[in-house]
Amino acid sequence: MLDWILSSFISNLIGPRPVGTITAARAQSIFVHSAMLQSAIFAFEVILMTTLVGGSIGQLMVKLRVVNIETGGRPHILQVIVRTILIMLVVPALLTKDGRGFHDIIARTQIVKIAAA
């Protein structure tokens, strides 16, 4: 949720701005381009941060990180890409009995709490 809010804020800063008279078609075009830009920013941020440091900005803010279920370390970039695509398709809304989302099961990842130092 925090990552989506961040990507929305960034896309509003750099996204298309209406100029002059706005027709319905122009308003729809601006909306579609803004939504696509927001999705691209979200995917970029989540993939980059999770690959480099093990969690998105939002996850790190709430002391969570993503780990490779097999190694316990940072997930591989392919795992992160698959996981992010599934999140964007709203697959995580479906949880299993152990609390892991299907996106984590398919990507072979897991969310863990970062221990306090």
C-alpha positions as CSV (number, residue, x, y, z in Angstrom):
1,M,0.0,0.0,0.0
2,L,2.8,2.4,0.9
3,D,4.5,1.7,-2.4
4,W,1.4,2.3,-4.4
5,I,0.9,5.7,-2.6
6,L,4.5,6.6,-3.4
7,S,4.1,5.7,-7.0
8,S,0.9,7.7,-7.2
9,F,2.6,10.7,-5.7
10,I,5.6,10.4,-8.2
11,S,3.3,9.9,-11.2
12,N,1.3,13.0,-10.2
13,L,4.5,15.0,-10.1
14,I,5.9,13.9,-13.5
15,G,2.7,12.8,-15.3
16,P,0.7,14.5,-18.0
17,R,-1.0,17.8,-17.1
18,P,-4.1,19.1,-18.8
19,V,-3.6,22.2,-20.8
20,G,-6.5,24.4,-22.2
21,T,-10.0,23.0,-22.7
22,I,-10.4,19.4,-21.7
23,T,-12.7,17.2,-23.7
24,A,-14.0,13.9,-22.5
25,A,-11.6,12.0,-24.8
26,R,-8.6,14.1,-23.6
27,A,-9.6,13.5,-19.9
28,Q,-9.8,9.8,-20.6
29,S,-6.4,9.8,-22.3
30,I,-4.8,11.6,-19.4
31,F,-6.3,9.2,-16.9
32,V,-5.1,6.1,-18.9
33,H,-1.6,7.5,-19.3
34,S,-1.4,8.5,-15.6
35,A,-2.5,5.0,-14.6
36,M,0.0,3.4,-16.8
37,L,2.8,5.7,-15.5
38,Q,1.8,4.9,-11.9
39,S,1.9,1.1,-12.6
40,A,5.3,1.4,-14.3
41,I,6.7,3.4,-11.4
42,F,5.3,0.9,-8.9
43,A,6.8,-2.1,-10.8
44,F,10.2,-0.4,-11.2
45,E,10.5,0.6,-7.5
46,V,9.4,-2.8,-6.2
47,I,11.6,-4.8,-8.6
48,L,14.6,-2.6,-8.1
49,M,14.4,-2.3,-4.3
50,T,13.5,-5.9,-3.7
51,T,16.3,-7.2,-5.9
52,L,18.9,-4.9,-4.4
53,V,18.0,-4.8,-0.7
54,G,15.4,-7.5,-0.2
55,G,12.3,-5.3,0.1
56,S,10.4,-2.4,-1.4
57,I,10.4,1.0,0.3
58,G,7.1,0.3,1.9
59,Q,8.1,-3.1,3.2
60,L,11.3,-1.7,4.6
61,M,9.4,1.1,6.3
62,V,7.3,-1.4,8.2
63,K,10.3,-3.7,8.9
64,L,9.5,-6.5,6.4
65,R,11.5,-8.0,3.7
66,V,11.2,-10.6,1.0
67,V,13.3,-13.7,1.1
68,N,14.0,-16.6,-1.2
69,I,12.2,-19.6,0.4
70,E,15.0,-22.0,-0.5
71,T,18.0,-19.9,0.6
72,G,16.6,-17.4,3.1
73,G,18.6,-14.7,1.3
74,R,17.4,-12.1,-1.2
75,P,15.3,-13.4,-4.0
76,H,16.6,-13.7,-7.5
77,I,15.5,-11.1,-10.0
78,L,13.2,-13.5,-11.9
79,Q,11.5,-14.3,-8.6
80,V,11.0,-10.6,-7.9
81,I,9.6,-10.0,-11.4
82,V,7.1,-12.9,-11.2
83,R,6.1,-11.8,-7.7
84,T,5.6,-8.2,-8.8
85,I,3.5,-9.1,-11.8
86,L,1.3,-11.3,-9.7
87,I,0.9,-8.5,-7.1
88,M,-0.1,-6.1,-9.9
89,L,-2.7,-8.7,-11.1
90,V,-4.1,-8.8,-7.5
91,V,-3.2,-12.5,-7.0
92,P,-2.0,-11.8,-3.4
93,A,-5.6,-11.3,-2.3
94,L,-5.8,-15.1,-2.2
95,L,-4.0,-16.4,0.9
96,T,-3.2,-20.0,1.9
97,K,-3.7,-21.4,5.3
98,D,-0.1,-20.6,6.4
99,G,-0.7,-16.9,5.6
100,R,1.5,-16.8,2.4
101,G,-0.1,-15.3,-0.7
102,F,-0.2,-17.3,-3.9
103,H,2.2,-14.7,-5.4
104,D,4.8,-15.8,-2.8
105,I,4.1,-19.5,-3.3
106,I,4.5,-19.2,-7.1
107,A,7.6,-17.0,-6.9
108,R,9.1,-19.2,-4.1
109,T,9.4,-16.3,-1.8
110,Q,8.2,-15.4,1.7
111,I,7.8,-12.1,3.7
112,V,9.7,-12.1,7.0
113,K,9.9,-9.5,9.8
114,I,13.2,-7.8,10.1
115,A,14.7,-8.5,13.6
116,A,15.5,-5.4,15.7
117,A,19.2,-4.8,16.0
